[in-house]
Amino acid sequence: TMQRPRAISNSIVLGLIAFHLAIALPLAYFLNIWADEASTLYTTQHGFWPAFQNAAADEKQAPLYFWILSLWRSINSSIFFARLFSVICSVAAIRLFAGLARRFFEPRAALLATAFFAFHPFLIWASLEIRVYSLVILLSILLITLFFDAFFEEPDAKTHINKRILFLAAAIIALYTNYYLGFLLVGLFAALLVSKKWRYAGVYLGLMVIAAVVFLPLLIGLRSQFLANMSGFQEERSIIDGIR
């Protein structure tokens, strides 16, 4: 089993979440939006059905976040409330990360890793964006957690099946949220190969075939979306710029 004794108390995790909120919430309220956030607000301003029809074409990326946000904004259309969804995703990510850290680290290291994660500038930035980033972070941690539950734990057969179904559902949601999460799914398969879990690797491939079939509707517009994202103006850069 990958689990260790409980390393971080719930009160400590709640404290870290409270500090994250103390930083993120005032900024989410006061900061102005920028171009990409304005694009999200435009895509989701008319409710779910227009977002369902046009999100992929307008945003040139996977549509699930925009579908969810269109429903979220039907409750309240303010900028702060739109950002609040990202804040909630980051809070959930901190909670999940604490559980994941317990599996791999001793108590003090797990606490330090969780605190580093909760206060990392990138996570705080993601909390303030009316974009998909915070949800991608949450889904990444969820996928890794469910992966270890489904392929590295040793419960009874029925529990194994249920956990693999949950992992498959999370994988499908991830692909509909951000295409690049597919690289994480490939990495998890590589982890099974490196660990020489050949039978589990076969099961994993079977689950990914199912995920690929469910993903097929998005493949129709995938090539055109990537071409559109790569066809814009690219400023010339020197090798020194790249290194910097």
Helices and strands as residue ranges (DSSP letters): H 10-30, H 35-44, H 48-59, H 64-73, H 79-104, H 107-118, H 121-127, H 133-151, H 157-177, H 181-194, H 198-230, H 239-243
